[in-house]
């Protein structure tokens, strides 16, 4: 069993907060990204969820479930609430004049083609299992469970291939995993 952090957070331990973030923030962000329309919304939602977890840390009872269960229950509820609130708001529409939106320049198309080629070359360098899993996940929008069922691979192995493949792609493409941008 891993070291319980929520009781330490409830007691005001800042190191426990840092450890909790390292351990769980990517999982929360991934869930938020599935619910939210943009990466910015997902970041905001992730912060809201983590703040709510910290505020609720004293309510955590290890006999009722794991810290991940506690966290994901709060995350799911917050994301559903957030989606409901956003569903009531009118959609923001662009008010730009059609004449102000220029057609993409030929240079932009060439740059995009170069980036696509770099990504394809990087994918080609991955192990076949990683390439297959990432192709199904990113190219076809399948979940890890759907991939595992369709190719007859254990779920944990699918997740490992996906994670290692993405890490390797980031390295090859020079993408900073912390910021999600090029380094």
Secondary structure, 3 states (H helix, E strand, C coil): CCCCCHHHHHCCCHHHHHHHHHHHHHHHHHHHHHHCCCHHHHHHHHHHHHHHHHHHHHHCCCCCCCHHHHHHHHHHHHHHHHHHHHHHCCCCCCCCCHHHCCCCCHHHHHHHHHHHHHHHHHHHCCCHHHHHHHHHHHHHCCCHHHHHHHHCCCHHHHHHHHHHHHHHHHHHHCEECCCCEEC
